Structure formats: C-alpha cells, structure tokens
Amino acid sequence: MNALISVSDKTGIADFAAALVALGFKLLSTGGTAKLLQAAGLPVTEVAELTQFPEMLDGRVKTLHPKVHGGLLARRDVPAHMQALAEHGIGTIDLAVINLYPFEATVAKPGCTLAEAIENIDIGGPAMVRSAAKNWKDVAVLTDAAQYAPVLAELQANAGKLSDKTRFGLSVAAFNRVSNYDAAISDYLSAIDFEASGQAAVPALTRFPAQSNGRFVKLQDLRYGENPHQQAAFYRDLYPAPGALVTAEQLQGKELSYNNIADADAAWECVKQFVEPACVIVKHANPCGVAVGANAREAYQKAFKTDPTSAFGGIIAFNVPMDGAAAEAVSKQFVEVLMAPDFTPEALAVFQAKANVRVLRISLEGVQRGGDSAWARGQNAMDVKRIGSGLLMQTADNHELTLADLKVVTRLAPTDQQLQDLLFAWKVAKFVKSNAIVFCKDGMTMGVGAGQMSRLDSARIASIKAQHAGLSLQGSAVASDAFFPFRDGLDVVIDEGAACVIQPGGSMRDQEVIDAANERGVAMVFSGVRHFRH
C-alpha cells in the first residue's frame, strides 16, 4: 500500500505517517514534507525520485506528473487502467494526505501584497485532491489534520482498510475543501480594484467583489420552514463569528424550528448590544420587552412587564449567565427558547422539569466589546437578502451610537438620566422592524410599535401596548428609527407622556418637528443615523 503525503500545515503529520508505516504503507512525499518525515526517521520516497523529474519554478511544478496522477486516478476494477500503469511503470496510490497553501490566512493578514496572495494559490495540491477524491472507491484522501485520528483508528481496526462510507465521506470533504479554497481565491481577486490599485504592492479591495461565493455548512435539517408546507435546513458560515447563534450548544429541549432560529437570532443579536446585565424577549422577530438590571432576574422581570401578553411563547436571551433566581422567574411563563452565555446548575435544574424548553448556551468568549471590527464584536460584516433570482448585499448595520454623537436640537436639553434612556431606546429600536417607535424609561422598554406602514400608527400601537401592560409613559424617552416626516407623530408620543425624543433627523420638515418639540416643551436629539430594518 502506498500513501502520498504533501502538506502545508504539518500539524500531527509525523505521528500519522509513522502510524501508516506501522500498518505497512510506503510513503511518497514532496520536498518540505519529505524532509520532515526523514528527520523523524521514517522511510520516504520523494516525488522527484518517483517521477525522475526535479521540482522546478520555485516549487510551482512538482506533482503535476502522470506517475502521480496516474497512481491516483487509475481504477483498480478496469483492466485497461491497470495495464496502462504496468506499461509505464506507475504504482497505485491508496491513500493521499494533502492540505493546501494557506491562501485564506495569507490574504487575511493586514498589508498582504498581491504577489504574496498569488504565490499562495496552490495548483498541484488541489489537482491531487481532485484526482484522489474522484477515485474515492480506490483512494482515501485526507485534507484536514482533524481527520487523522478517526481514519487511523479505522485503519488499525480493519487491517489497513477503510469502508466505502468512510472513503466517500472523505471524498465529499475533499471536494468541499477545494470548492471553498477556489471560492476564497475568487472572492479576493474579484474584489481587487485594479485601476485604483495602480502600482501599489498592496491592492485596493472593494467591499463587494465582482462575484460573490457564499460558503455555508449545513448544521441540520429542520422539520419544516416558516410554515409546515415549506422544507428547510439550518446552515452556518464556513468561519462563524465568535458568539454567534450558530455556535450555540443546545443543552435540552425539543428540536429547534425555522422560526425558533430566526427569532433566537434577533433576540441574541439585540442582547449583545448591552454591557450591563440585560434581557431581551422576542416574538415574531420583534423585541416585545427589553431591559437592563442589577442581575439577570431583575432584567427579566422588567423586560416581561413591557408586554406580558406577547411574551407568552417568546424567545428569551440574557447577556450574562443565568442563575437559579432568574430561572425560577422565567419558569413561570411559557417560553420556547432560552439563551445565555452560561447556566448555573441550579438554573438547569429548574428547567429539567420543563423538558420541551429549548435551552441554548452561547459562549461570548472571544467577543470584544468595542472591538475594532464586526468580527471582533461577534457580528456579521455583511447582510444578505434573497430576492427573485438574485441577492441584495450590504454592510451590516453595526453602527454604535455614543453620547458624543448626539446633537441637541431643541432649547431644552435632556438630563443625564434621559440621555441614558435615549441611548437605551436607540439600541432597541435598531432591532425593531420598521417603522419603529420605542418608549423606554429607567433601562426598560415601556411600549414597542413595530412594522407598520405609517410611523404614526407605530406610535399609536406602542402607546396602546403600554396601556394594556398598565405602564405609565409619563416622562419616558422615545426612539424613532427614522425621522418624523411631519409633527403629527411627535405630537402622538408627547401626548402619551414622552419627555425626550431621539431620531435621526434629515427630513425636509426637520424645523417643523423641532419647533413642535420646543412648543411642547420636550427635549430632542438627532443621531444622524437611520436604522431601517425590513
């Protein structure tokens, strides 16, 4: 049996190769890998010795030879194939261990030059991977160090043989690796603005490449989609951001549904906006209760008060570990999904009696509050929306407002407490479907109006929600995700008790709205940023 080994990432390869030798494999390898194996005391034949042709062009050409690809591609069950190998003195290759030049890691480095990127485009590696994967019935191909241990265990248990299922699975993984590798190259090269780059060594890259190559890994099939007559599956990014929902560990409960996942993502992304202990309750993709508190229990109790009716069957997310006291409070309502960075044993014990509740633990390790990139903050860098036979792509709405960004436009300025409530309301409004109106006070939502065609109707609905929950809006802060086109919407929220308002500004009638605020004796600030969410 012959094994071809050619790896850029040499993690664990010497130990794996030694185990192959112990099983009776003869080793064939390329330059750098061959030297490493020789240094480990393993018998190995260099590819150049096999082909009787030296590596050339700085290693660009070394494995592109019939004695390599013939050994990988020959079908053992086709006599003509085996006769051709014999005529040309070509031996079969039964196992190939190949990983590729680190193109993705190279272009991810700041200051990567085009020349560096080009030299890290592997040619021979993908060709060998494809050859071996195509001939999966006769050749096993490994493309990741994580595959070494399970493959070795099976080889040792079965006298050096692998099952058809294992070889086929390795083949699929190999083609997926080559596909992802080529997509990464395409994404990078398609993003280069050649004219803008000029003679610069480091090319100018556009945000939106000429061709977009989505790369997603299926996590699970779902029972159905938004409705029972629709089929669905759940995928994650090839390289998910830290602290993303797709990294969750389900600790208990029924299988997640399509709608569970969509709503859970809305709740989780919203709760991550807060530094202090926070709770977000989501129903049908909209926050129906958001609050901060001294601890998880207090944050939940305040969030629940906003809209107890809508909270029934909702999705609940915490940004701090959940303890027994918080669990006892939450357990009194019907909840579909519960998320937190962690759960104490006491909290888990509470929900063991509610076996259907889906409990998800999502680690926030690696998420940097105030990080310098969306990735560091555990956020998507891009948003994608499917339309008929196409995609809409945009940079994600990751804008984070600070007090310094606010512009007071009325004679009356907000108090320090009101400024904090305005910032809180603004964070919530960002996650409410447009048109969005959010009343808040003392770190708690008081009324949420979402998804209406008229901003006026959203304002009315938010106040009705507060009335039904028995909450007073007197002295509240209001956030509007977009400007008030007329003063009527502002008048509605003031009539209900709003004392201060935050909105983007930018309307042709801004002065009319500012004059109305001054006339009514409320403070208003402009954020300069709109948060439409469709």
C-alpha positions in Angstrom: 0.0 0.0 0.0 1.3 3.5 -0.9 0.5 6.8 0.8 1.2 10.1 -0.8 1.8 12.9 1.8 2.1 16.6 0.7 1.0 19.1 3.4 1.5 22.8 4.0 0.1 22.6 7.6 2.3 19.9 9.1 0.4 19.6 12.4 0.5 16.0 13.5 1.7 14.6 10.2 4.9 12.9 11.5 2.9 10.9 14.1 0.3 10.0 11.5 2.9 9.0 8.9 4.6 6.8 11.5 1.4 5.0 12.2 0.9 4.4 8.5 4.3 2.9 8.2 3.5 0.6 11.1 0.4 -0.5 9.1 2.6 -1.4 6.1 2.2 1.8 4.0 5.1 3.0 1.9 5.5 6.8 2.0 5.7 9.1 -1.0 6.2 12.8 -0.3 7.2 16.2 -1.7 10.2 18.4 -0.7 9.4 20.1 2.6 7.2 17.3 3.9 9.7 14.6 2.8 12.5 16.3 4.8 10.3 16.5 7.9 9.4 12.8 7.6 13.1 11.9 7.0 14.1 13.9 10.1 11.5 11.8 12.1 13.4 8.7 11.0 10.7 7.5 8.6 11.4 5.8 5.2 10.1 8.1 2.4 10.5 8.4 -1.3 10.5 11.9 -2.7 8.1 12.6 -5.6 11.1 13.9 -7.7 12.7 10.5 -7.3 9.5 8.8 -8.4 8.9 11.0 -11.5 12.6 11.3 -12.3 11.9 15.0 -12.8 13.1 17.7 -10.4 10.9 20.2 -8.7 11.1 23.4 -10.7 9.9 27.0 -11.0 10.4 27.6 -7.2 8.2 24.6 -6.4 5.3 25.7 -8.7 5.8 22.4 -10.6 6.5 19.2 -8.6 3.4 16.9 -8.6 1.9 17.6 -12.0 3.1 14.3 -13.5 1.4 11.1 -14.8 3.3 9.0 -12.3 1.4 10.9 -9.6 -2.0 11.4 -11.1 -2.0 8.0 -12.8 -1.5 6.4 -9.5 -4.3 8.4 -8.0 -6.8 8.1 -10.9 -6.4 4.5 -12.1 -9.5 2.4 -11.4 -8.5 -0.9 -10.0 -11.5 -2.7 -11.4 -10.7 -1.6 -15.0 -8.1 -4.0 -16.6 -7.1 -1.4 -19.2 -6.3 1.1 -16.5 -4.1 -1.4 -14.6 -2.4 -2.5 -17.8 -1.6 1.1 -18.6 0.0 1.6 -15.2 2.1 -1.6 -15.7 3.3 -0.5 -19.2 4.5 2.8 -17.8 5.9 1.7 -14.5 3.3 3.6 -12.4 2.4 2.3 -9.0 -1.0 2.8 -7.4 -1.6 5.3 -4.6 -4.0 4.1 -2.0 -4.1 7.0 0.5 -3.4 10.7 0.0 -2.8 13.2 2.7 -2.9 16.7 1.2 -3.6 20.2 2.6 -3.2 23.3 0.6 -1.1 26.5 0.7 -2.6 28.9 3.3 -4.3 31.3 0.9 -7.1 32.3 3.2 -4.7 33.0 6.1 -2.4 34.9 3.8 -4.9 37.4 2.4 -6.4 37.9 5.9 -3.2 39.4 7.1 -3.0 43.3 7.1 -0.8 44.5 4.3 -0.9 41.4 2.2 0.5 42.1 -1.2 -0.9 40.8 -4.5 2.4 38.9 -5.1 2.1 37.2 -1.7 -1.5 36.2 -2.4 -0.7 34.8 -5.9 2.2 32.7 -4.6 -0.1 31.2 -2.0 -2.5 29.9 -4.7 -1.9 26.2 -4.7 -2.0 24.4 -8.1 -0.6 20.9 -7.6 -2.4 20.4 -4.3 -6.0 20.9 -5.5 -5.2 18.8 -8.6 -4.1 15.9 -6.5 -7.0 16.3 -4.1 -9.5 16.2 -7.0 -7.8 13.2 -8.5 -7.9 11.3 -5.3 -11.4 12.3 -4.4 -12.7 11.4 -7.9 -11.3 7.9 -7.4 -12.8 7.5 -3.9 -13.6 3.8 -4.3 -9.9 3.1 -4.5 -8.2 6.1 -2.8 -8.8 7.7 0.6 -8.0 11.4 0.7 -7.4 13.4 3.9 -7.4 17.2 3.7 -7.6 18.2 7.4 -5.5 17.2 10.4 -8.7 16.6 12.3 -9.3 13.5 10.1 -6.1 11.8 11.1 -7.3 10.2 14.4 -10.6 8.7 13.2 -9.1 7.4 9.9 -6.2 5.9 11.8 -8.5 4.2 14.3 -10.4 2.6 11.4 -7.3 1.5 9.6 -5.9 -0.1 12.7 -9.2 -1.8 13.4 -9.6 -3.2 9.9 -6.1 -4.3 8.8 -5.3 -1.1 6.9 -8.6 -0.9 5.1 -11.3 1.8 5.1 -15.0 1.3 4.4 -16.7 2.7 1.3 -18.7 5.0 3.6 -15.5 6.5 5.1 -13.8 6.9 1.7 -16.9 8.6 0.2 -17.2 10.9 3.2 -13.5 11.9 2.8 -14.1 12.5 -0.9 -17.0 14.8 -0.2 -15.0 16.7 2.4 -12.1 17.0 -0.1 -14.3 18.4 -2.9 -15.8 20.8 -0.3 -12.3 21.9 0.7 -11.3 22.6 -2.9 -14.6 24.4 -3.5 -14.1 26.6 -0.5 -10.4 27.2 -1.5 -11.3 28.3 -5.0 -14.2 30.5 -3.7 -11.7 32.3 -1.4 -9.4 32.9 -4.3 -12.3 34.2 -6.4 -13.6 36.4 -3.7 -10.2 38.0 -3.2 -9.3 38.5 -6.8 -12.8 39.7 -7.7 -12.6 42.3 -5.0 -9.4 44.0 -6.4 -9.9 47.4 -8.0 -7.1 47.1 -10.5 -7.2 50.7 -11.6 -7.4 52.1 -8.1 -4.5 49.8 -7.1 -2.2 51.3 -9.6 1.4 50.2 -8.9 0.8 49.6 -5.2 2.0 46.3 -3.9 -1.0 46.0 -1.6 -4.1 46.1 -3.8 -7.2 48.3 -3.2 -10.1 46.0 -2.4 -13.8 46.8 -2.8 -16.4 45.7 -0.3 -18.4 43.9 -2.9 -16.5 41.5 -5.2 -17.5 41.1 -8.8 -18.5 37.6 -7.9 -19.8 36.6 -4.5 -19.2 33.0 -3.4 -21.2 32.0 -0.4 -19.7 29.2 1.7 -22.0 27.6 4.3 -22.0 24.3 6.2 -25.3 22.6 7.0 -25.8 22.1 10.7 -29.1 20.3 10.5 -32.3 19.6 8.5 -35.3 21.2 10.0 -38.8 19.7 10.3 -40.2 22.5 8.1 -39.8 26.2 7.3 -41.8 29.2 8.3 -44.9 27.0 7.5 -45.4 23.3 7.6 -45.7 23.0 3.8 -42.1 24.5 3.4 -38.9 22.5 3.7 -35.9 24.0 5.4 -32.4 23.4 6.7 -30.0 25.4 9.0 -26.6 26.4 7.8 -23.7 28.4 9.3 -20.9 30.4 7.8 -17.8 28.4 7.0 -16.0 30.6 9.5 -18.6 31.9 12.0 -18.0 35.0 14.1 -17.4 34.4 17.9 -20.5 34.5 20.0 -22.9 33.9 17.1 -26.1 31.9 17.4 -24.7 29.2 15.1 -22.1 28.4 17.7 -24.8 27.6 20.3 -24.8 24.3 22.3 -28.3 23.1 22.9 -28.5 21.7 26.5 -32.1 20.5 26.5 -35.4 20.8 24.8 -37.2 20.0 21.5 -35.5 20.4 18.1 -35.2 24.0 17.1 -37.6 25.1 14.3 -37.0 27.5 11.5 -38.9 30.3 13.3 -37.2 29.5 16.6 -33.8 30.0 15.0 -34.9 33.3 13.2 -36.4 34.7 16.4 -33.5 33.5 18.6 -31.0 35.3 16.3 -33.0 38.5 16.7 -33.0 38.2 20.5 -29.4 37.2 20.7 -28.1 40.0 18.5 -30.1 42.6 20.4 -29.0 41.4 23.9 -25.3 41.5 22.9 -25.6 45.3 22.4 -25.7 45.8 26.2 -22.8 45.8 28.7 -24.9 45.7 31.9 -27.0 42.6 32.7 -29.8 42.6 30.1 -32.7 40.5 29.0 -34.5 40.6 25.6 -37.8 38.9 24.8 -38.6 38.5 21.2 -41.9 37.4 19.5 -42.2 37.1 15.7 -38.7 38.7 15.1 -39.5 41.9 17.1 -38.4 42.7 20.7 -41.5 42.9 22.8 -39.6 43.5 26.0 -36.0 44.7 26.7 -34.5 45.8 30.0 -31.2 46.1 31.9 -30.9 45.4 35.6 -28.6 44.7 38.5 -28.8 41.0 37.6 -30.4 38.5 35.2 -33.6 38.2 37.4 -34.2 41.9 37.6 -33.5 42.4 33.9 -36.0 39.7 33.0 -38.8 41.0 35.4 -38.5 44.5 33.9 -38.5 43.1 30.3 -41.5 40.9 31.0 -43.5 43.9 32.3 -43.4 45.6 28.9 -45.8 43.2 27.2 -46.7 40.1 29.2 -49.2 39.0 26.5 -46.7 39.0 23.7 -44.0 37.4 25.9 -46.1 34.2 26.0 -44.3 31.6 23.9 -41.5 34.1 23.3 -37.7 33.7 22.8 -35.6 35.0 25.8 -32.0 35.9 25.7 -29.6 37.0 28.5 -26.1 38.5 28.1 -25.0 37.2 31.5 -25.0 33.7 33.0 -28.4 32.7 34.2 -28.7 31.7 37.9 -31.4 29.9 39.8 -33.3 33.0 40.8 -33.6 34.1 37.2 -34.6 30.6 36.2 -37.4 30.5 38.8 -38.8 33.8 37.5 -38.7 32.7 33.8 -40.1 29.3 34.5 -43.5 30.9 35.5 -44.1 31.8 31.8 -44.3 29.7 28.7 -41.1 30.1 26.8 -39.9 28.5 23.5 -36.2 29.2 23.6 -33.9 30.4 26.4 -30.4 31.6 25.7 -27.5 32.8 27.9 -23.7 32.6 27.9 -24.0 30.0 30.7 -26.3 28.5 33.2 -25.7 27.6 36.8 -26.5 24.0 37.9 -29.5 25.5 39.9 -30.8 27.2 36.7 -30.6 24.0 34.7 -32.3 22.0 37.4 -35.3 24.4 37.2 -35.8 23.7 33.5 -35.3 20.0 33.7 -38.9 19.9 34.8 -39.8 21.6 31.5 -38.3 19.2 29.1 -39.6 20.9 26.0 -37.9 24.3 26.7 -35.0 24.7 24.3 -32.0 25.8 26.4 -29.0 27.2 24.4 -25.6 28.1 25.8 -23.7 30.5 23.6 -20.2 31.4 24.7 -19.2 35.1 24.5 -15.6 34.1 24.7 -13.6 36.0 22.0 -16.2 38.7 21.7 -14.5 42.0 22.3 -16.9 44.8 23.5 -15.9 47.9 21.5 -13.7 45.8 19.2 -12.3 47.4 16.0 -14.2 45.1 13.6 -17.6 43.5 13.3 -15.9 40.1 13.6 -14.3 41.1 16.9 -17.7 42.2 18.2 -19.3 38.9 17.2 -21.3 40.5 14.4 -21.8 39.8 10.7 -19.8 42.1 8.5 -22.3 41.7 5.7 -26.1 41.3 5.4 -27.7 39.3 2.5 -31.3 39.3 1.5 -32.6 36.8 -1.1 -34.8 38.3 -3.9 -36.1 36.7 -7.1 -33.1 35.1 -8.8 -30.7 37.4 -7.0 -29.3 38.8 -3.8 -29.1 42.2 -2.1 -25.9 42.6 -0.2 -25.0 45.4 2.2 -22.6 46.0 5.1 -24.4 45.0 8.3 -25.9 47.7 10.5 -23.2 47.6 13.2 -23.2 51.3 14.0 -22.9 52.0 17.7 -24.1 55.4 18.9 -22.3 57.3 21.7 -23.3 60.4 23.7 -20.7 62.3 21.7 -22.6 61.6 18.5 -25.8 63.2 19.7 -26.9 66.6 18.6 -29.3 68.5 20.8 -31.7 70.4 18.5 -34.2 71.8 21.0 -34.0 74.6 23.5 -34.4 72.1 26.3 -31.5 69.7 26.7 -32.0 66.1 28.0 -30.9 65.4 31.6 -28.1 62.8 32.2 -30.7 60.2 33.0 -32.7 61.0 29.9 -29.6 60.7 27.8 -29.0 57.2 29.1 -32.7 56.3 28.4 -32.4 57.7 24.9 -29.3 55.6 24.2 -31.1 52.6 25.6 -34.2 53.2 23.4 -31.9 53.7 20.4 -30.2 50.3 20.9 -33.6 48.6 21.0 -35.1 50.5 18.0 -32.3 49.2 15.9 -33.7 45.7 16.3 -37.4 46.5 15.8 -39.0 46.2 12.3 -39.6 49.5 10.6 -41.4 51.7 11.1 -40.2 51.5 14.7 -41.3 53.6 17.7 -39.9 52.6 21.2 -40.8 54.1 24.5 -38.3 53.5 27.3 -37.7 54.6 30.9 -35.1 53.6 33.5 -33.5 51.0 31.4 -36.7 49.3 30.3 -38.9 49.3 27.3 -42.4 50.7 28.1 -44.1 50.3 24.7 -42.9 49.0 21.3 -44.6 49.8 18.0 -43.2 47.7 15.1 -43.6 47.0 11.4 -46.3 49.5 10.5 -46.6 51.2 7.1 -47.2 54.5 9.0 -44.9 55.9 11.7 -48.0 57.4 13.2 -49.6 54.0 13.6 -46.4 52.6 15.2 -46.5 55.4 17.7 -50.2 54.7 18.5 -49.6 51.0 18.8 -46.6 51.5 21.2 -48.8 53.6 23.4 -51.6 51.1 23.3 -49.2 48.3 24.3 -48.1 50.3 27.3 -51.7 51.0 28.4 -52.5 47.2 28.1 -49.5 46.4 30.3 -50.5 49.1 32.8 -47.4 51.1 32.3 -47.3 54.9 32.5 -45.4 56.7 29.7 -45.1 59.9 31.6 -41.5 61.2 31.5 -40.5 58.4 29.0 -37.9 58.6 26.3 -38.8 57.7 22.7 -36.7 56.4 19.9 -37.8 56.6 16.2 -35.7 54.5 13.8 -36.2 57.1 11.1 -37.1 60.8 11.0 -40.6 62.1 11.7 -41.8 63.3 8.3 -44.4 65.5 10.0 -45.0 66.8 13.5 -48.1 64.5 14.0 -46.1 61.5 15.0 -44.1 63.6 17.5 -47.4 65.0 18.9 -48.7 61.5 19.5 -45.7 60.4 21.6 -45.7 63.7 23.5 -49.5 63.3 24.2 -48.7 59.9 25.7 -46.1 61.3 28.1 -42.8 61.4 26.3 -40.3 63.9 27.8 -37.5 63.4 25.3 -37.0 62.0 21.8 -34.2 60.6 19.7 -34.5 60.4 16.0 -32.0 60.6 13.0 -33.1 63.9 11.6 -32.7 64.6 7.9 -36.3 65.4 6.9 -37.2 68.4 4.8 -39.5 69.3 7.6 -37.0 68.9 10.4 -37.5 72.5 11.5 -41.3 72.0 11.8 -40.7 69.0 14.1 -38.1 70.9 16.1 -40.5 73.8 16.5 -43.2 71.3 17.7 -40.8 69.9 20.3 -40.0 73.4 21.5 -43.6 74.3 21.6 -44.5 71.2 23.6 -41.5 71.6 26.0 -39.7 68.3 25.3 -36.0 67.7 24.6 -35.0 66.2 21.2 -31.7 64.9 19.9 -30.6 63.9 16.4 -28.5 60.8 16.0 -27.6 61.5 12.3 -28.1 57.7 11.7 -31.2 55.8 10.4 -31.9 52.2 11.5 -34.4 50.8 9.0 -34.9 47.1 9.4 -37.0 45.4 6.7 
